[in-house]
Amino acid sequence: MTVLALVLLLLAAVPAGLAVVNLEILRRTPRASARERTLVSVLIPARNEAANIGPAVEAALASRGVDIEVLVMDDGSTDATAEIVRSMASRDPRIRLMNAPPLAEGWTGKVHACHHLSKHARGTHFLFVDADVRLTPHAASLLAGHAQATGAGLVSAVPRQIMKAPGEWLTVPAINLLLLGYLPMGLMRASVQPGFGAACGQLMLVERDAYRASGGHAAIRSLIHDGIQLSRQFRRNGLMTDLVTGDRLASCRMYTRFADAWNGFAKNAHEGMAKPVALPVWTVLLLGGHVLPFVFLPAMPTWPIVGAVLLSLATRAMVTVATRENPVSILFHPFTILTSLAIQWSVLLRIGRTHRTGWKGRLYPVG
């Protein structure tokens, strides 16, 4: 049992140490504004987003420090999405509304919409934004400026995640925990290896020529997880990608119901952790570092177990504070990890309805 306790301590210490290093790297990352004659095309794929699209477009229009245009691709909405954007476009020439062509065979919905948005964009940089994301006024300028200053072809960030209910606390915090606790950002910035590619599809800026040289969304047409897949596609073509802090660039409330959160994370799990080789490894890392210490603590309160519990909570607290997530969610930490793993295993084992995935009502078979 002593050996097990030491193993759990090690599994908790690794993400704690990596989070400290990653947060310091991000803290020291210089902020640069966009250069003159930069035009950022804010590209928003929208399918049945009547509740979100107006505020999303208004936030983009409030951008400062760089010229922008806002393109919305209405992808077969059956609600008032198109009417809302059309009304806004009549008052501001920077807005353009387009209707997505029929979904081509072999394509997934959001990727298809993003591809066609890129074909109409006029900017030097394309900023792909989900309809539930609210940009801050300086976001477009800082993202483009970082790309210009570093030569990165793709720059992404995780928006500040707004969470108000237990169903969100049990799912959403896994995003930042996995990125900051398990992705070595120093190596990511030093190498174009595809394995270090990571991005958040909610907020992703690409330089126009780099996007085209990589093949863009057309190169990942059959895939769902555009954040991971597009960043790795860039890297396969020798193009650098980067991540920056996003809590002051944008905000997003992804889900309001637990069922929606489960289905949302399940839709691209098979392109992330839910693979036969990867998921058992992730299960050992996450269970060992963030769940089992809490399980063994009552019966075995030895210093390694206590240390593992404290390190796990410290990691989660560091990430939560740094990303300005709801601190109440820290109380749910082990259960968040269990929920994340349950989603991944349900997809891998094709339990229930998670053997089919999709975007806004369109379903595609997995694998």
C-alpha positions as CSV (number, residue, x, y, z in Angstrom):
1,M,0.0,0.0,0.0
2,T,3.0,2.3,0.6
3,V,4.0,1.8,-3.1
4,L,0.5,2.6,-4.2
5,A,0.4,5.8,-2.1
6,L,3.6,7.0,-3.6
7,V,2.4,6.3,-7.1
8,L,-0.7,8.3,-6.4
9,L,1.4,11.1,-5.0
10,L,3.5,11.1,-8.2
11,L,0.4,11.1,-10.4
12,A,-0.9,14.1,-8.6
13,A,2.5,15.9,-8.5
14,V,3.0,15.7,-12.3
15,P,0.0,17.9,-13.4
16,A,0.6,20.2,-10.4
17,G,4.1,20.9,-11.5
18,L,3.2,21.2,-15.1
19,A,0.4,23.6,-14.3
20,V,2.8,25.8,-12.4
21,V,5.2,25.9,-15.3
22,N,2.4,26.4,-17.9
23,L,0.8,29.2,-16.0
24,E,4.1,31.0,-15.7
25,I,4.8,30.6,-19.4
26,L,1.4,32.0,-20.2
27,R,1.9,34.9,-17.7
28,R,5.1,35.9,-19.3
29,T,3.8,35.7,-22.9
30,P,4.0,39.3,-24.3
31,R,0.8,40.9,-25.6
32,A,1.0,42.5,-29.0
33,S,-1.7,44.5,-30.9
34,A,-2.4,44.0,-34.5
35,R,-0.3,45.8,-37.1
36,E,-1.7,48.5,-39.4
37,R,-3.7,47.2,-42.4
38,T,-4.7,44.1,-40.6
39,L,-8.3,43.0,-41.3
40,V,-9.8,40.3,-39.1
41,S,-12.7,38.3,-40.5
42,V,-14.8,37.1,-37.6
43,L,-16.4,34.0,-38.9
44,I,-19.5,32.5,-37.0
45,P,-21.1,29.2,-38.1
46,A,-24.7,29.3,-36.9
47,R,-27.3,26.6,-36.8
48,N,-30.4,27.4,-34.8
49,E,-28.7,30.1,-32.7
50,A,-31.5,32.7,-32.4
51,A,-30.8,33.0,-28.7
52,N,-27.1,33.6,-29.2
53,I,-26.4,35.1,-32.5
54,G,-27.4,38.7,-31.8
55,P,-25.1,39.1,-28.7
56,A,-22.3,37.3,-30.5
57,V,-22.4,39.6,-33.5
58,E,-22.7,42.7,-31.3
59,A,-19.7,41.7,-29.3
60,A,-17.6,41.2,-32.5
61,L,-18.7,44.6,-33.8
62,A,-17.4,46.3,-30.6
63,S,-13.8,45.2,-31.5
64,R,-11.2,47.9,-31.2
65,G,-7.6,48.3,-32.4
66,V,-8.1,46.4,-35.7
67,D,-10.5,46.5,-38.7
68,I,-13.0,43.7,-38.7
69,E,-15.8,42.2,-40.8
70,V,-18.3,39.7,-39.4
71,L,-19.6,36.8,-41.5
72,V,-22.3,34.6,-40.3
73,M,-23.1,31.3,-42.1
74,D,-26.7,30.3,-41.5
75,D,-26.6,26.5,-41.8
76,G,-30.1,25.4,-42.3
77,S,-31.6,27.1,-39.2
78,T,-35.3,26.5,-38.6
79,D,-35.5,29.4,-36.0
80,A,-35.0,33.2,-36.4
81,T,-31.2,33.1,-36.7
82,A,-31.1,34.4,-40.3
83,E,-33.7,37.1,-39.7
84,I,-31.8,38.4,-36.7
85,V,-28.5,38.7,-38.7
86,R,-30.3,40.1,-41.7
87,S,-31.7,42.9,-39.6
88,M,-28.4,43.7,-38.1
89,A,-26.7,43.6,-41.5
90,S,-29.1,46.2,-42.8
91,R,-27.7,48.6,-40.2
92,D,-24.0,47.8,-40.4
93,P,-22.1,47.1,-43.6
94,R,-19.5,45.1,-41.8
95,I,-21.9,42.2,-41.3
96,R,-22.6,39.7,-44.1
97,L,-25.1,36.8,-43.9
98,M,-24.6,33.8,-46.0
99,N,-26.6,30.6,-46.4
100,A,-24.6,27.4,-46.3
101,P,-24.9,25.1,-49.3
102,P,-26.2,21.6,-48.8
103,L,-23.9,19.5,-46.7
104,A,-21.6,17.7,-49.0
105,E,-21.0,13.9,-48.7
106,G,-18.1,13.2,-46.4
107,W,-18.3,16.5,-44.5
108,T,-19.4,17.2,-41.0
109,G,-21.6,20.2,-40.4
110,K,-19.6,22.8,-38.5
111,V,-16.4,22.0,-40.5
112,H,-18.4,22.4,-43.7
113,A,-19.8,25.8,-42.5
114,C,-16.3,27.1,-41.5
115,H,-14.9,26.0,-44.8
116,H,-17.4,28.0,-46.7
117,L,-17.0,31.0,-44.4
118,S,-13.3,31.0,-45.2
119,K,-14.1,31.2,-48.9
120,H,-16.0,34.4,-48.5
121,A,-13.7,36.1,-46.0
122,R,-11.6,39.1,-47.1
123,G,-9.4,39.4,-44.0
124,T,-5.7,38.9,-43.5
125,H,-6.7,36.7,-40.5
126,F,-9.8,34.6,-39.9
127,L,-11.2,34.4,-36.4
128,F,-13.5,31.4,-36.1
129,V,-15.9,32.0,-33.2
130,D,-18.8,29.9,-31.9
131,A,-22.2,31.6,-31.6
132,D,-22.1,31.2,-27.8
133,V,-18.8,33.1,-27.5
134,R,-18.7,36.8,-26.6
135,L,-15.5,38.5,-27.7
136,T,-14.1,41.3,-25.6
137,P,-13.2,44.5,-27.6
138,H,-9.5,43.9,-27.7
139,A,-9.6,40.1,-28.5
140,A,-9.3,40.3,-32.3
141,S,-6.4,42.7,-32.2
142,L,-4.5,40.8,-29.6
143,L,-5.0,37.4,-31.2
144,A,-3.9,38.8,-34.6
145,G,-1.0,40.7,-33.0
146,H,0.2,37.5,-31.3
147,A,0.1,35.6,-34.6
148,Q,2.1,38.4,-36.3
149,A,4.7,38.7,-33.5
150,T,5.4,35.0,-33.2
151,G,4.8,33.8,-36.7
152,A,2.2,31.3,-35.6
153,G,-0.2,30.3,-38.3
154,L,-2.9,29.5,-35.8
155,V,-3.5,31.0,-32.3
156,S,-6.2,29.8,-30.0
157,A,-7.5,30.4,-26.5
158,V,-10.1,29.0,-24.2
159,P,-12.7,31.7,-23.4
160,R,-13.6,32.3,-19.8
161,Q,-16.1,29.5,-19.2
162,I,-19.3,30.7,-17.5
163,M,-20.7,28.0,-15.2
164,K,-23.8,28.4,-13.0
165,A,-25.1,24.9,-12.3
166,P,-23.8,21.5,-11.1
167,G,-24.2,20.0,-14.6
168,E,-21.7,22.5,-15.8
169,W,-19.3,22.2,-12.9
170,L,-19.2,18.4,-13.5
171,T,-18.1,18.7,-17.1
172,V,-16.7,22.1,-18.4
173,P,-13.7,22.5,-16.0
174,A,-12.0,19.5,-17.6
175,I,-11.1,21.6,-20.6
176,N,-8.6,23.9,-18.8
177,L,-7.5,21.2,-16.4
178,L,-6.4,18.9,-19.2
179,L,-4.7,21.7,-21.2
180,L,-2.8,23.3,-18.3
181,G,-2.1,20.2,-16.3
182,Y,-1.1,17.8,-19.1
183,L,0.1,19.8,-22.2
184,P,3.7,20.8,-21.9
185,M,3.5,24.3,-23.4
186,G,7.2,24.9,-23.5
187,L,7.6,21.9,-25.8
188,M,4.5,22.9,-27.7
189,R,6.1,26.3,-28.5
190,A,9.5,24.7,-29.3
191,S,8.2,22.1,-31.8
192,V,5.8,21.7,-34.7
193,Q,5.2,18.1,-33.8
194,P,1.5,17.3,-34.4
195,G,1.2,15.6,-31.1
196,F,1.6,18.9,-29.3
197,G,-1.1,20.5,-31.4
198,A,-4.0,21.8,-29.3
199,A,-6.6,24.5,-29.8
200,C,-10.1,25.4,-28.7
201,G,-12.6,25.5,-31.5
202,Q,-14.7,28.1,-29.7
203,L,-12.0,30.8,-30.4
204,M,-9.4,30.1,-33.1
205,L,-7.6,32.7,-35.2
206,V,-5.7,31.7,-38.3
207,E,-3.4,33.6,-40.7
208,R,-5.0,33.5,-44.1
209,D,-2.1,32.2,-46.2
210,A,-1.1,29.7,-43.5
211,Y,-4.7,28.5,-43.4
212,R,-4.7,27.9,-47.1
213,A,-1.3,26.3,-47.1
214,S,-2.5,23.8,-44.5
215,G,-5.6,22.8,-46.5
216,G,-7.8,24.5,-43.9
217,H,-11.1,22.9,-42.9
218,A,-11.3,21.0,-46.2
219,A,-8.3,18.9,-45.0
220,I,-10.3,17.7,-41.9
221,R,-13.7,17.6,-43.6
222,S,-14.9,14.3,-42.1
223,L,-13.8,15.1,-38.5
224,I,-15.6,16.8,-35.6
225,H,-13.1,18.1,-33.2
226,D,-11.9,21.1,-35.2
227,G,-9.7,22.6,-32.4
228,I,-7.4,19.6,-32.1
229,Q,-7.7,18.5,-35.7
230,L,-7.0,21.9,-37.4
231,S,-4.0,22.6,-35.1
232,R,-2.5,19.2,-35.9
233,Q,-3.2,19.8,-39.6
234,F,-1.2,23.0,-39.4
235,R,1.7,21.3,-37.7
236,R,1.7,18.4,-40.2
237,N,2.4,21.1,-42.8
238,G,5.3,22.6,-40.8
239,L,3.2,25.6,-39.5
240,M,3.4,26.7,-35.9
241,T,0.3,26.9,-33.6
242,D,0.0,28.4,-30.2
243,L,-2.3,28.8,-27.2
244,V,-2.7,32.0,-25.1
245,T,-4.8,32.8,-22.1
246,G,-8.3,33.5,-23.1
247,D,-10.2,34.5,-20.0
248,R,-9.9,38.2,-20.8
249,L,-10.4,37.7,-24.6
250,A,-13.8,36.2,-24.6
251,S,-16.4,34.4,-22.5
252,C,-18.7,31.5,-23.2
253,R,-21.5,29.6,-21.5
254,M,-21.4,26.3,-23.4
255,Y,-24.3,24.5,-21.7
256,T,-27.0,25.0,-19.2
257,R,-28.2,21.4,-18.7
258,F,-26.1,18.3,-17.7
259,A,-27.6,16.3,-20.6
260,D,-26.5,18.9,-23.2
261,A,-23.0,19.0,-21.6
262,W,-22.7,15.2,-21.7
263,N,-23.8,15.0,-25.3
264,G,-21.6,18.0,-26.3
265,F,-18.4,16.5,-24.9
266,A,-19.3,13.1,-26.2
267,K,-19.6,14.3,-29.8
268,N,-15.9,14.6,-30.3
269,A,-14.6,12.3,-27.6
270,H,-13.6,9.6,-30.2
271,E,-11.1,12.1,-31.7
272,G,-9.6,13.0,-28.3
273,M,-9.1,10.6,-25.4
274,A,-11.7,7.9,-26.3
275,K,-9.3,5.6,-28.2
276,P,-8.4,2.0,-27.3
277,V,-4.8,2.8,-26.4
278,A,-5.1,6.4,-25.2
279,L,-8.1,6.1,-22.9
280,P,-6.6,3.4,-20.5
281,V,-3.5,5.6,-20.1
282,W,-5.7,8.7,-19.4
283,T,-7.7,6.7,-17.0
284,V,-4.7,5.8,-14.9
285,L,-3.4,9.4,-15.0
286,L,-6.7,11.0,-14.1
287,L,-8.0,8.4,-11.6
288,G,-4.7,8.1,-10.0
289,G,-4.0,11.8,-9.7
290,H,-7.4,13.2,-9.0
291,V,-9.8,10.5,-7.7
292,L,-8.1,7.6,-5.9
293,P,-6.4,9.9,-3.4
294,F,-9.8,11.1,-2.2
295,V,-11.1,7.5,-2.1
296,F,-8.1,6.2,0.0
297,L,-7.8,9.2,2.3
298,P,-10.4,8.0,5.0
299,A,-8.8,4.6,5.4
300,M,-5.2,5.5,4.7
301,P,-4.4,9.1,5.8
302,T,-0.7,8.7,5.3
303,W,1.5,11.6,4.2
304,P,1.7,10.5,0.5
305,I,-2.1,10.2,0.3
306,V,-2.7,13.5,2.1
307,G,-0.1,15.1,-0.2
308,A,-1.8,13.7,-3.3
309,V,-5.1,15.1,-2.2
310,L,-3.6,18.5,-1.5
311,L,-1.7,18.6,-4.8
312,S,-4.8,17.6,-6.8
313,L,-6.9,20.3,-5.2
314,A,-4.0,22.8,-5.6
315,T,-3.8,22.0,-9.3
316,R,-7.5,22.5,-9.7
317,A,-7.5,25.7,-7.6
318,M,-4.6,27.2,-9.6
319,V,-6.3,26.5,-12.9
320,T,-9.6,27.7,-11.7
321,V,-8.2,31.0,-10.4
322,A,-6.0,31.6,-13.4
323,T,-8.9,31.0,-15.9
324,R,-11.4,32.8,-13.7
325,E,-13.8,29.9,-13.6
326,N,-16.5,29.6,-10.9
327,P,-14.6,28.6,-7.7
328,V,-17.5,26.6,-6.4
329,S,-16.7,24.0,-9.1
330,I,-13.5,23.1,-7.1
331,L,-15.7,21.3,-4.6
332,F,-16.8,19.0,-7.4
333,H,-13.3,18.2,-8.6
334,P,-13.0,14.4,-8.2
335,F,-16.6,14.0,-9.6
336,T,-15.7,16.2,-12.6
337,I,-12.8,13.8,-13.4
338,L,-15.1,10.8,-13.0
339,T,-17.7,12.4,-15.2
340,S,-15.2,13.2,-17.9
341,L,-13.9,9.6,-17.9
342,A,-17.4,8.3,-17.9
343,I,-18.2,10.3,-21.1
344,Q,-15.0,9.0,-22.7
345,W,-15.6,5.4,-21.8
346,S,-19.3,5.5,-22.9
347,V,-18.1,6.7,-26.3
348,L,-15.3,4.1,-26.6
349,L,-17.6,1.3,-25.6
350,R,-20.5,2.7,-27.6
351,I,-22.8,2.7,-24.6
352,G,-26.3,4.3,-25.1
353,R,-26.6,6.9,-27.9
354,T,-23.0,8.1,-27.8
355,H,-22.1,5.9,-30.8
356,R,-23.5,8.7,-32.9
357,T,-22.2,12.2,-32.9
358,G,-23.0,15.4,-34.6
359,W,-23.6,19.2,-34.6
360,K,-26.8,20.9,-33.9
361,G,-29.1,18.0,-34.7
362,R,-27.1,16.4,-37.5
363,L,-25.9,13.0,-36.6
364,Y,-22.9,11.0,-37.9
365,P,-21.8,7.5,-37.1
366,V,-18.6,7.2,-35.0
367,G,-15.6,5.4,-36.5
